[in-house]
Amino acid sequence: MAGTLGRSVVRTRAWIVALQQESLPCIRQDLSCNHELGTVGMRFSSSLAVKGSVHPSKRGTGGRSSVSGVVATVFGATGFLARYVVQQLAKMGSQVIVPYRGVDEEVRHLKLMGDLGQIVPMRYDVRDEGSIRTTIASSNIIVNCIGREYETRNFKFEDVNYEISNRLSQLAKEHGGISKYIQISCLGASSASPSKQLRTKAAAEEVTLQNFPEATIIRSGALVGVEDRLLNRWAAQAKKLPFVPLPGGGKSKVQPVLVVDVAAGITSCIRDQGFSMGKTFELGGPDVFTINELVELMFETIRENSRVLHIPMPLARLAAIPRELAMNMGIPIPFPMTFYKDYLDQQAVDHIVSPEAMGFLELGITPHKIAGVAIEHLYAYRTGGPSVGTTVGETVSGAGF
C-alpha cells in the first residue's frame, strides 16, 4: 500500500511539473506585457492574434446561468444607460466584456449582474486601437454607449461622439466576426442643430453607417431612472435653492423615456434575426412634456409647491461666458448645467420622436409612463421621509396625469 501511494505521489508531481512547464511561456508573455508600461499600446493591448469572433452554442432555459451565444463588448458601461444594457444581456446568459479606463471600483458593481465569470472587465485606452482590438477580439456584438453631455479639457464633443464612433466602427468592420453593431445616439441629433453635441451625434451616426452599413442606430429620448441627470438635478436644486432656475420660457418639448425600456430595446435589436440591422430607431416615452410640465411633475412627486424662476435666455447665455472662457484656457471650474452654452443651445429645439420614425412598436416593447413607480426614486427628496412631504395630499395638475 505504501509503495502504491508513493508511486501515485511521484506521478502527480511529474504531472504538475509538466503542466507548469507548458504554462510558463504564456505566463511569461503576460508578465512581459503587464510590466512594459513605457507605452500606452503595451500597457493596454494584448499580444494575442485576433482570429475572429467566438460563437458558443446556445444552451439552457434562457436565464442567467444559460449560454445565449452572445459575447458582447459594451463600451461606456460605467455610464447611465450601459449598466442597464449589461444587466439585460447578463440575465439572459450572455458574456459581456466591459472596457473601462478608470479605477477597478468603477466596474465592480457590474460583475454582480451576471453569472460567475460572465462579466469581464478589461482596462483599455479609447485612443489606442490595439487595446480596443483586445476588448472586441472574442466578441460578436458591439454596443457603443460612449457619450458625454458636456466637454472637458481632454475630450471635446468631436472626440467623444465622432472620433470614438469612427474608430470603433472601423475596427468592428475589420474584425470580420461582428454580427451586430449598436450605436447609441439621441433625439434631436441633426447636422443643422444649433447644439454642438447634437451635430456631432448626427456626424457619429453618419460615419458609423459608412464604416459599418449593417449598424443599428438607437436615438434615445432624455433618460429617466434612479441615476438620471434630469429629474434628479431639478430635485436637488429644489432642496438647495429657493427656486429651480430654468433658462428661457420652459416651452421646449421633450419625450423622456425610462432607461430600462431603452435597454430592453437595445437587447431586442441584439436578439432579433436581423430585422434591426441598418435601421434607425427613435425611442421616446409615451408622453410628450414641455420642460415646465416635467418640472411640475417633479415637484408633485417630491410633494412640494412649485418654485420655478424663468431666466431670460440672453441673461443665461451671459452667465455661461465665464465657463466657456475658462475651458478655452484649459482651466477646469465647477459649473451648473443650467448655464452651459451647449445646454442652452439644446433648449432651442424639441427632443421628440419623429412621426415617421420606427420605435418601440417595431421592437415589440410597450414603454412605461413617466409617473408613479417609474420615478419613485424621487421619493428620497421628500422632506420628512418618502411617505411624508411638505404638502398635503398628492395633487395632480399641469403634468397631465
C-alpha positions in Angstrom: 0.0 0.0 0.0 2.8 2.4 0.9 4.6 1.7 -2.4 1.4 2.3 -4.4 0.8 5.6 -2.6 4.4 6.7 -3.2 4.2 5.9 -6.9 0.9 7.9 -7.1 2.6 10.9 -5.4 5.5 10.8 -7.8 3.2 10.6 -10.9 1.2 13.6 -9.6 4.3 15.7 -9.0 5.5 14.9 -12.5 2.2 15.9 -14.0 2.2 19.2 -12.1 5.8 20.0 -13.2 4.9 19.2 -16.9 1.8 21.4 -16.6 3.8 24.3 -15.2 6.5 24.0 -17.9 3.7 24.1 -20.5 2.1 27.2 -19.0 5.3 29.1 -18.3 5.6 30.7 -21.8 2.1 32.1 -21.6 2.7 33.4 -18.1 6.0 35.0 -19.0 4.3 36.6 -22.1 1.5 38.0 -19.9 4.0 39.3 -17.4 6.1 40.9 -20.1 3.0 42.8 -21.4 2.0 43.9 -17.9 5.4 45.2 -17.0 6.1 47.1 -20.2 4.4 50.3 -19.1 6.6 52.6 -21.2 4.0 53.0 -23.9 0.2 53.0 -23.9 0.0 50.3 -26.5 2.0 47.8 -24.5 0.1 48.6 -21.3 -3.4 48.1 -22.7 -3.1 45.8 -25.7 -2.6 42.1 -26.0 -0.1 40.0 -28.0 -2.8 37.5 -28.8 -3.8 37.4 -32.5 -7.3 38.3 -33.4 -8.8 35.3 -35.1 -12.5 36.3 -35.4 -15.4 36.1 -33.0 -16.4 33.2 -30.9 -20.0 31.8 -31.3 -20.7 29.5 -28.4 -23.7 27.2 -28.9 -26.9 28.2 -27.1 -28.0 26.1 -24.2 -30.1 26.4 -21.1 -33.5 27.8 -20.5 -32.6 31.4 -21.3 -31.8 32.6 -17.8 -28.7 33.9 -16.0 -26.9 30.6 -16.0 -27.7 29.8 -19.6 -25.4 30.3 -22.6 -27.2 32.7 -25.1 -24.4 32.6 -27.7 -23.9 36.4 -27.3 -20.5 37.7 -26.5 -20.9 41.5 -26.3 -18.5 44.3 -25.8 -20.4 47.2 -24.2 -18.4 50.5 -24.4 -19.3 53.1 -21.9 -20.5 50.5 -19.4 -19.7 52.7 -16.4 -22.3 55.3 -17.6 -26.0 55.5 -17.0 -27.6 53.6 -19.9 -24.9 51.0 -20.5 -25.1 49.5 -17.0 -28.7 48.6 -17.7 -27.7 47.1 -21.1 -25.1 44.9 -19.3 -27.8 43.8 -16.8 -30.3 42.9 -19.6 -27.6 40.9 -21.5 -26.3 39.2 -18.4 -29.6 38.0 -17.2 -30.2 36.0 -20.4 -26.9 34.2 -20.1 -24.6 36.4 -22.3 -20.9 37.1 -21.7 -20.3 40.8 -21.5 -16.9 42.4 -22.0 -16.7 45.7 -20.1 -13.9 48.0 -21.2 -13.1 50.7 -18.7 -10.4 53.4 -18.3 -10.8 54.4 -14.7 -10.2 52.5 -11.4 -11.4 49.0 -10.7 -14.1 50.2 -8.3 -16.0 51.8 -11.2 -16.9 48.4 -12.7 -17.0 46.0 -9.8 -20.8 46.5 -9.3 -21.3 45.2 -12.9 -19.8 41.9 -12.1 -22.7 41.0 -9.8 -25.2 41.3 -12.7 -24.1 38.1 -14.4 -23.1 34.5 -13.5 -19.6 33.8 -12.3 -17.1 34.9 -14.9 -19.7 36.2 -17.4 -18.9 39.9 -16.8 -15.3 40.5 -17.8 -13.9 44.0 -17.1 -10.9 44.9 -19.3 -8.8 48.1 -18.9 -8.3 49.9 -22.2 -7.4 53.2 -23.8 -10.1 54.5 -26.2 -7.4 56.3 -28.2 -5.3 53.2 -28.7 -6.5 50.8 -31.4 -4.5 47.9 -30.1 -6.3 47.9 -26.7 -9.7 48.3 -28.5 -8.9 45.2 -30.7 -8.2 43.3 -27.5 -11.6 44.1 -26.0 -13.5 43.0 -29.1 -11.4 40.1 -30.1 -13.8 37.4 -28.8 -17.0 39.3 -29.3 -19.8 39.0 -31.9 -21.8 42.0 -30.6 -20.6 45.6 -30.0 -22.7 48.3 -28.3 -21.3 51.8 -28.2 -22.9 53.8 -25.4 -20.0 56.2 -25.0 -21.3 59.8 -24.7 -21.0 63.0 -22.6 -23.3 65.9 -22.0 -20.5 68.4 -21.6 -17.0 68.9 -22.9 -13.8 68.6 -20.8 -10.2 69.5 -21.4 -9.3 66.0 -22.6 -12.4 65.2 -24.6 -14.4 67.5 -26.8 -17.7 66.6 -28.4 -15.8 65.8 -31.6 -13.6 63.3 -29.7 -16.4 61.6 -27.7 -19.1 61.4 -30.3 -17.4 61.5 -33.7 -13.8 60.3 -33.4 -14.5 57.4 -31.0 -17.5 56.2 -33.0 -15.4 56.4 -36.2 -12.6 54.3 -34.6 -14.9 51.7 -33.1 -17.0 51.1 -36.2 -13.8 50.8 -38.4 -12.3 48.2 -36.1 -15.6 46.4 -35.9 -15.7 46.1 -39.7 -12.0 45.0 -39.8 -12.8 42.4 -37.1 -14.9 40.3 -39.5 -16.9 38.5 -36.9 -19.2 41.2 -35.5 -22.8 40.3 -36.4 -24.5 43.3 -34.7 -23.2 46.8 -34.0 -25.4 49.1 -32.0 -24.7 52.9 -32.0 -26.4 55.0 -29.3 -27.5 58.5 -30.3 -30.1 60.9 -29.1 -33.4 62.5 -30.2 -32.8 65.8 -31.9 -29.4 64.8 -33.5 -29.1 66.8 -36.7 -26.3 68.4 -38.7 -28.3 71.6 -38.7 -28.8 71.7 -34.9 -27.6 74.8 -33.0 -26.1 72.4 -30.4 -22.6 71.1 -30.9 -23.4 67.9 -29.1 -26.4 67.2 -31.4 -24.4 68.0 -34.5 -21.6 65.6 -33.5 -24.1 62.9 -32.6 -25.5 63.2 -36.2 -22.0 63.1 -37.6 -21.3 59.9 -35.5 -24.4 58.2 -36.9 -23.3 59.0 -40.5 -19.7 57.8 -40.1 -20.8 54.7 -38.3 -23.1 53.7 -41.2 -20.3 54.5 -43.6 -17.9 52.2 -41.8 -20.5 49.5 -40.8 -23.6 49.7 -43.0 -25.3 47.0 -41.0 -25.2 49.0 -37.8 -28.3 49.8 -35.8 -28.8 53.4 -34.7 -30.7 54.0 -31.4 -31.9 57.6 -30.9 -32.9 57.8 -27.2 -35.0 60.4 -25.5 -34.0 62.0 -22.3 -33.3 59.1 -19.9 -35.2 58.8 -16.6 -34.1 56.4 -13.8 -32.5 56.1 -10.4 -29.2 57.7 -11.6 -30.6 60.2 -14.1 -29.3 63.6 -14.6 -32.6 65.2 -15.4 -35.2 64.8 -12.7 -32.5 64.3 -10.0 -30.8 67.5 -11.0 -34.0 69.5 -10.6 -35.0 67.8 -7.4 -31.5 68.6 -5.9 -31.9 72.2 -6.9 -35.4 72.3 -5.3 -33.9 71.2 -2.0 -30.8 73.5 -2.1 -32.2 76.6 -3.7 -35.3 78.8 -3.2 -36.3 78.0 -6.8 -35.4 75.9 -9.7 -33.8 78.0 -12.5 -35.0 77.3 -16.0 -33.4 79.1 -19.0 -35.9 80.6 -21.4 -39.6 80.1 -21.1 -39.5 76.3 -20.5 -41.7 75.7 -23.6 -39.4 73.4 -25.5 -40.7 69.8 -25.8 -39.1 66.6 -24.6 -40.1 63.0 -24.6 -38.4 61.3 -21.6 -38.1 57.6 -21.6 -37.4 55.1 -18.8 -33.8 53.9 -19.1 -34.9 50.2 -18.6 -37.1 50.5 -21.7 -34.2 51.7 -23.8 -32.0 48.9 -22.5 -34.8 46.5 -23.5 -35.0 48.0 -26.9 -31.2 47.5 -27.4 -31.5 43.9 -26.2 -34.3 43.4 -28.7 -32.1 44.6 -31.5 -29.4 42.1 -30.5 -31.8 39.2 -30.2 -33.7 39.6 -33.4 -32.9 37.7 -36.6 -31.6 40.8 -38.5 -34.7 43.0 -38.7 -33.0 45.9 -37.0 -29.7 45.8 -38.9 -29.1 49.0 -40.9 -32.1 50.8 -39.4 -32.6 53.8 -37.1 -35.0 53.6 -34.1 -36.2 56.6 -32.1 -37.1 55.6 -28.6 -39.1 58.1 -26.6 -41.6 57.6 -23.8 -45.4 57.5 -24.4 -45.9 61.2 -23.4 -44.6 64.5 -24.6 -43.9 67.2 -22.0 -42.8 70.7 -22.0 -39.9 71.5 -19.7 -42.3 73.3 -17.4 -44.7 70.3 -17.2 -41.8 68.0 -16.4 -40.5 70.2 -13.6 -44.1 70.4 -12.3 -44.3 66.6 -12.3 -41.0 66.6 -10.3 -42.4 69.0 -7.7 -45.6 66.9 -7.4 -43.6 63.7 -6.8 -41.4 65.2 -4.1 -44.6 66.8 -2.6 -43.6 70.4 -2.7 -45.2 73.5 -4.1 -43.7 74.5 -7.5 -41.0 77.1 -7.3 -39.6 78.0 -10.8 -37.6 81.0 -11.9 -37.5 81.5 -15.7 -34.2 83.2 -16.7 -34.3 85.1 -19.9 -32.1 83.3 -22.5 -29.8 86.3 -23.2 -29.1 86.5 -19.4 -28.5 82.8 -19.2 -26.0 83.0 -22.2 -24.2 85.8 -20.5 -23.8 83.7 -17.3 -22.3 80.9 -19.4 -19.5 83.0 -20.8 -17.0 82.6 -17.8 -17.1 78.8 -18.0 -16.5 78.9 -21.8 -13.5 81.2 -21.4 -12.1 79.1 -18.6 -12.4 75.9 -20.7 -10.7 77.6 -23.7 -7.8 78.4 -21.4 -7.7 74.9 -20.0 -8.9 75.9 -16.6 -11.4 73.4 -15.1 -14.0 75.1 -13.0 -17.2 73.7 -11.5 -20.4 74.9 -13.2 -24.1 74.2 -13.2 -25.5 72.7 -16.4 -28.2 75.4 -16.4 -25.5 77.8 -17.5 -23.7 75.7 -20.0 -23.6 77.1 -23.5 -24.4 73.9 -25.4 -27.2 73.0 -22.9 -28.8 76.4 -23.7 -28.4 75.7 -27.5 -30.3 72.4 -27.0 -33.2 74.3 -25.5 -33.8 75.9 -28.8 -35.1 72.6 -30.4 -37.6 70.0 -29.4 -36.4 66.5 -28.5 -39.3 64.3 -29.6 -39.8 61.2 -31.8 -40.4 61.9 -35.5 -43.9 60.9 -36.7 -42.4 58.6 -39.4 -39.7 57.0 -37.3 -39.6 53.4 -36.2 -39.6 52.9 -32.4 -40.7 50.8 -29.5 -43.7 49.4 -31.5 -41.5 47.8 -34.2 -39.3 46.3 -31.4 -42.3 44.8 -29.6 -41.9 46.9 -26.5 -44.5 49.0 -24.6 -42.7 51.8 -22.8 -43.7 52.8 -19.3 -45.3 56.2 -18.5 -43.0 58.7 -16.7 -45.0 58.9 -13.5 -45.7 56.9 -10.3 -43.4 53.9 -9.9 -41.2 54.9 -12.8 -39.9 57.9 -10.9 -40.3 56.7 -7.3 -36.5 57.3 -6.8 -37.5 61.0 -6.3 -39.3 60.0 -3.0 -35.9 60.3 -1.3 -36.2 64.1 -1.8 -39.4 64.4 0.2 -38.9 66.3 3.4 -39.7 64.1 6.4 -39.3 60.8 4.5 -40.7 59.0 1.5 -44.2 58.8 2.9 -44.4 62.4 4.2 -43.5 65.5 2.2 -44.3 69.2 2.9 -47.6 69.5 1.1 -50.9 67.8 2.0 -52.1 65.0 -0.3 -50.8 64.2 -3.8 -52.3 66.9 -6.1 -52.1 66.4 -9.8 -52.0 69.4 -12.1 -50.2 70.5 -15.2 -48.3 67.3 -16.0 -51.5 65.6 -17.3 -51.7 62.6 -15.1 
